[in-house]
């Protein structure tokens, strides 16, 4: 028996930027466009922007640090936003029928892959 699809969520990953530069947080225009069309067709939609949510959490809780440093191929990068386990926990609460991932830049691809793997492990 097929499950009825009613609720969509699209996740944008943490922002990945070379260390020492301002965070490169891009507006998720593609995700917004897809969700707008789904909403027009009667679906319940959610945009989960991990970078924005992490920054919001750090504003509300001054002890929360939304930035992690990771070395990739000998270059240090800042990852700004909620950590993957926090993203998974929030997505579980939304109980979506469909989960999409948004990747705005090539440097986000690794973060998208790690997030998608964690989502698949814990939400499907």
Secondary structure, 3 states (H helix, E strand, C coil): CCCCCCEEEEEECCEEEECCCCCCCCCCHHHHHHHHHHHHCCCEEEEEEHHHHHHHHHHHCCCCCCEEEEEECCEEEEEECCCHHHHHHHHHHHCCCEEEEECCCHHHHHHHHHHHHHHHHHHC
